[in-house]
Each structure stands twice: as structure tokens, then as C-alpha cells.
Amino acid sequence: MSVGPVQLLLLSVDGSEPHPKIRAEVDRLRENDAVRLIDLIVLRKDANGTIEVEQRSDLTTEESTEVGALVGALVGIGATQGQDDDTALAFAEAGAEAGADGHLLDADDVWYIADAIPTDTTVAVALIEHLWAIPLRDALRDEGAQLLTDAWIHAADLVGIGYLAAEHAAAH
């Protein structure tokens, strides 16, 4: 199984009611094969502190087990710096076991998040695979391109760059 670039998102929005506009856009991206939900946990904490949890994934149990094994193997290779196949295999097996229930995010651990969020708030933890990027990644690999770095640039980053530029201009 080939896995595209995966992004971890932790989102918060005011209110504990469903947010149909967000769900509609995620569904549109999924339907157009732009993204795939590897796993998603949504926690809604109402004004009384009552927690509602929703978990979704686009992966079958078999796919989740495979992705878990792949992630575990990669972590194992990194942990042993590629020097210990037995340890890397153990990490792969642990990853496969973690994904065997069809989810990579452990719903039993949501209480950590539930305790930390204020009332009348919704929080989502999402692992999103960027399917659109797979052909680009493969073409780059096939052409021998080397990734030097990558980063998401957010609007706040650009504001910060502008702020630094203004400080630099004022100093000179």
C-alpha cells in the first residue's frame, strides 16, 4: 500500500453544535480524491461539560492495519537508525496492532483532550492523507529530485515576515 503525504491537524472551533460547512468541504475533498481521512476524532464539549465523541476513517480495517505497520516500521527504522531489523519489525508489529481496530488515533486517550478543552467547544484531531500529492511525489522521485525542506506557510507567518521586514527597514 502506498501512502501519500500525511498531515496532522488539531483544530478548535467555538460551539458544540455540528459545523456543516466544514464537514461539507471535507466531504467534497474526499469525494474528489484530493484527501483521505486516515483517522479523525471530533470531541464536542457542551456548555454543561458533557462530551460527545465521533471517530471516522476512510480506511478499511485491513488498510488501517497496513498503514499502522508502515508507520511503525518507519519509526522503528528511525529509532534504530536502520541498524536493528528485529526492533524495526517489533515497531511495525506494534503499529499494525494499533491500526487493527480500523483507527490509528486511540479513542481511549480522548479524555486527555476532553479535560483540556473549555466548555462549548469542538476540537478535532485529524490525520489527512494528501492524495493529490502522490503523483507529484512519484514524479519527483522518478526524476531524482531531493527534498531539502518542506513547510506549510500560514497567513500568520507572512504577517510575521512583514513585521520583521518593517523592523529591519526602520533600523536602517
C-alpha positions in Angstrom: 0.0 0.0 0.0 1.3 3.4 -1.0 0.6 6.3 1.4 0.8 9.9 0.3 1.9 12.8 2.5 0.1 12.8 5.8 -0.8 15.9 7.7 -1.8 16.1 11.4 -4.3 18.7 12.2 -5.6 19.8 15.6 -8.5 22.2 15.2 -10.8 24.0 17.6 -14.0 25.9 17.0 -16.4 27.6 19.3 -19.6 25.8 20.0 -20.6 22.2 20.4 -23.1 22.0 17.6 -22.0 20.3 14.3 -20.4 22.6 11.7 -21.9 21.6 8.4 -19.9 23.9 6.2 -16.6 22.3 7.4 -18.0 18.8 7.0 -19.3 19.6 3.5 -15.8 20.9 2.4 -14.0 17.8 3.9 -16.6 15.6 2.1 -16.1 17.4 -1.2 -12.3 17.0 -0.9 -12.8 13.3 -0.1 -15.2 12.7 -3.0 -12.8 14.4 -5.4 -9.9 12.1 -4.2 -7.9 15.1 -3.0 -7.6 13.8 0.5 -8.4 10.7 2.5 -9.1 10.6 6.2 -6.7 8.2 7.8 -8.4 9.0 11.1 -10.5 11.7 12.6 -11.7 12.2 16.2 -14.1 15.0 16.9 -14.9 16.0 20.5 -17.8 18.3 21.3 -18.0 19.6 24.8 -21.3 21.4 25.5 -22.0 24.2 28.0 -22.6 21.6 30.8 -19.3 19.8 30.1 -20.8 16.8 28.5 -18.5 15.2 25.9 -19.7 13.7 22.6 -17.0 11.8 20.6 -17.2 11.0 16.9 -14.5 9.0 15.1 -14.3 8.4 11.4 -11.8 6.9 8.9 -11.8 6.3 5.2 -9.6 3.2 5.7 -10.8 -0.3 5.9 -9.6 -2.3 8.9 -7.1 -4.0 6.6 -5.8 -0.7 5.3 -5.6 0.8 8.8 -3.5 -2.2 9.9 -1.2 -1.8 6.9 -0.8 1.9 7.5 -0.1 1.3 11.2 2.5 -1.3 10.3 4.1 1.1 7.8 4.2 4.0 10.3 5.5 1.6 13.0 8.3 0.3 10.7 9.4 3.8 9.8 9.5 4.8 13.4 11.5 1.6 14.2 14.0 2.3 11.4 14.5 5.8 12.7 14.8 4.6 16.3 17.4 2.1 15.4 19.0 4.3 12.7 18.4 1.3 10.4 20.8 -0.9 12.3 18.4 -3.3 14.1 15.9 -5.2 11.9 14.3 -7.0 14.9 13.5 -3.8 16.7 12.1 -2.2 13.5 10.0 -5.3 13.0 8.7 -5.0 16.6 7.7 -1.4 15.9 5.9 -2.5 12.7 4.0 -5.1 14.6 3.0 -2.6 17.3 1.9 -0.2 14.6 -0.2 -2.9 12.9 -1.8 -3.8 16.2 -2.6 -0.1 16.8 -4.4 0.1 13.5 -6.2 -3.3 13.8 -9.3 -1.7 15.1 -9.6 0.5 12.0 -8.2 3.6 13.6 -4.7 4.9 14.3 -5.8 7.5 16.8 -6.7 5.9 20.1 -10.2 6.9 21.2 -9.4 5.7 24.7 -7.0 8.6 25.0 -9.5 11.4 24.1 -10.0 12.2 27.8 -6.7 14.0 27.7 -8.1 16.4 25.1 -11.6 16.5 26.7 -10.1 17.6 30.0 -8.1 20.4 28.3 -10.8 22.0 26.2 -13.2 24.6 27.5 -16.9 24.1 27.6 -19.0 24.9 24.5 -16.0 24.0 22.2 -15.4 21.5 19.5 -12.0 20.0 18.9 -10.9 17.7 16.0 -7.7 15.7 15.6 -7.3 14.6 12.1 -4.7 12.6 10.1 -5.3 13.6 6.5 -3.5 11.9 3.6 -3.0 14.3 0.6 -3.8 12.0 -2.3 -3.3 14.9 -4.8 0.4 15.0 -3.9 1.1 11.3 -4.7 1.7 11.7 -8.4 3.9 14.8 -7.8 5.9 12.9 -5.2 6.4 10.0 -7.5 7.4 12.2 -10.4 10.0 14.0 -8.2 11.3 10.6 -7.0 11.5 9.3 -10.6 13.4 12.3 -11.7 15.9 12.0 -8.8 14.7 15.2 -7.0 15.9 15.6 -3.4 13.7 17.2 -0.9 15.7 19.8 1.0 12.9 21.0 3.3 9.2 21.5 3.3 6.8 23.6 5.4 3.3 24.9 5.3 3.2 28.7 5.2 0.3 30.2 7.0 -1.1 33.7 6.8 0.3 34.5 10.3 3.8 33.5 9.0 3.5 36.1 6.2 2.4 38.7 8.7 5.4 37.9 10.9 7.7 38.2 7.9 6.2 41.6 7.1 6.7 42.7 10.7 10.3 41.7 10.7 10.8 43.5 7.3 9.3 46.6 8.8 11.6 46.4 11.8 14.6 45.9 9.6 13.7 48.8 7.3 13.2 51.1 10.3 16.6 50.1 11.7 18.4 51.1 8.5 
